[in-house]
Amino acid sequence: MIACLALCMAALWLTRRLAYNPPYRRLALALAGVGVGGLFLHGYDVVASQVLGLGMIALFAILAIHRLTQDFLDLSPMQGALVTAIFLPFTLSAIPLMALAKGALGSLGLAPFPILLLGMAALLQLRNTQLSGEFLLAGIGLAGALALRGLDQPLCATVPIGTHFLYILLAGGILLRLVAVAARHALAGRA
């Protein structure tokens, strides 16, 4: 729960710093919502808290896909919405898979997002864009965070505190960095 609180506080701090860039400010605010959802998800063992926690993750992913594809793949708002609509079934199917599955299988529900980031890194690399490395780092970092999430239950006997908090901190840190860097580059591209 402390990791979720840290994510929430860091995302709110970033929200304040991005006052000049409303689209990315909304992304940072959605990431703060992921932290709040995580507090409920890890604090209360009821279905509503799972829906809130996992729903906030899905909302952030959808908003991020739409914004990032528009800004860095030079798509129109309609084309960005189409890419998001194509990705939407993968994101929404992740919610029940994560809610029902424990351990490594539950982590597979989050796999579409790092895969998309790695694909965007490859497309940006083809365009010789500076940001390709940031997307590559984000994709690899999220994949590593998912590995930590998947190892949490199997390692529970060996590592009593588990690795779930590391998953939250790593994923949150990676996404915070991606939002901050993308906001800076998007603003420079609009200038």
N, C-alpha and C positions, 0 to 999 in steps of 0.2 A: 504493500500500500504506500510505503514511503516513496518508492520509485514512481508510482502513478502521480503522487503529489508533486514530486520534483518535475515530472514532465509537464504537469499542468502549470506550475509556476513559471517554468522556462518558456513555455508557449505563450503565456500571458505577457511575459516580459518582451518576447519577440513581437507579439501583437502590438504592443505600445511602440516599439521601434519602427514598425512598418506602417505607421499612421499615414505616411506619404504615398503608400502604394495599396489602395483598397483591395484589389484582387488577392494579393498575397497576405494582406492582413486577415482576410477571411479564412485563408488556408491555415494561418497560425492559430486563429481562433478555433477552427475545427480541430486542430491538433490539441488545443487545450481541452476541447470537448472529449477527445480520446482519453486524456488523463482523468477527467471527471468520470467518464464511463468506466474506466479501469478501476477507479476507487469503488464504484458501486459493484462492479463485476467481482472484485476480489474481497469486498467487504460484506456482501449479502448473497446468500446462496438461494436466490429465487429467480424464476424465469425472467421477470421484468428486468432485473439487473443484468442478465445475460443479453437480453435484447438491447438494452441501452448501451452496454459496453461494446458489444460486437457491431451494433448499428452505427455507433460513432466511428469505428474503424472503417466501415464500409463508406460512410458519408465522406470522411477525409479522403479515402482512395478515389472516390468518384470526382470530388472537387479538384483533387490534385491532377488526375488524369486529364480532365477538361482544360484546366489552366495551363499545364505544362505542354500539352500537345499544341494548343493555340500559340503559345509564346515561343516555343523552341522548334516546332516542326512547321512553323509558318502556316498553320491552318486557320481558316476562317472560323468564326464562332459556330456556324452550322457544321463544318467539317469536324471541329473539335467535339461537338455534340454527337456526331455520328461515331467517331472513334470511342467516345465514352459509352455510347449505347451498345457498341460491339463488345466492349469490355465489361459492361454491367452484369450480364449473366454470370460471368466468372466471379465477380466481386460478391454478388448476392448469394451465389451458391456456397461461398465460403462461410457464411454465417451459420447455417445449420450444421455444416461439417465440423466447424470449430466447437459449436455448442455440444454436439453429441460425442465427438471423439476426444480422447485424452492422449496426452503425450505427443509423439512424433506425428501421428495421423492428423491430429488437430492442427498442427502447424502447416500441413499441406493446404489448408483452406486459405492461408495467407500467401501462398506461393505465386499467384498471378501478378501481384504488385511488383516484387523484385524482378520477375521475368520481364514485365513491361519496361521497367527502368533500364534493364540491361539491353533490351531492344532499342530503346530511345538512345542509349549510349552509342550503340552501333550506328544508328542513323545519323547521329550528330558527328560521329567520327568520320563518316563518309563525306560530310559537309565541312570537315576540318574546323569544327566549332570547339572553342576552348572548353565549353561545358561538358563535352563528352566524358572527360575524366571524372567530373562531379557525379554524373549519372551512373557511371561505372562503379564508383565508390559507393554510391547509395544502393545500387542493386546488390553488390557483393556484401555490403554491411548488413542489409536487411536479410539476405540469405543466411549470413552468419548468426544474426539475431534469431532467426527461425530455428536454426540448428540448436541454439541454446534453449529455446522454448521446448523443442522436441526432446532434448536430453534431460529436462527437469525431472520428470517422473522416473525414468530409468536410473538416474544418479541419486535419487532421493536417499537411499540407504547409505551411500558413500558420502554425499554432500548434504547434510541435514537441512541446511538453509536453502538448498535448491539453486537452480540457475534462472528461474523465472524473472527475478528482479533484474538480472543482467540482460535478459531479452528486452525488458521494458526500457531500461536505460540505453542500451545500444540502439534499438529501433527508434526510440524517441530522439536521441542525439543525432542520428543519421538524418531523420526526417526534418528536424529543426534546422540542421545545416543546409539540407537541400532547399528548404523553403527560403532561408535567408539568402543563399547564393543565387538561387533562381530569381528571387525578387530583385536583387541588385542587377543582374544581367538583363532581365526583362525591362527594367526601368531604363538602363543604358541603351537598349535597343530601340526604345520608344522615343528617346531624346533626339 
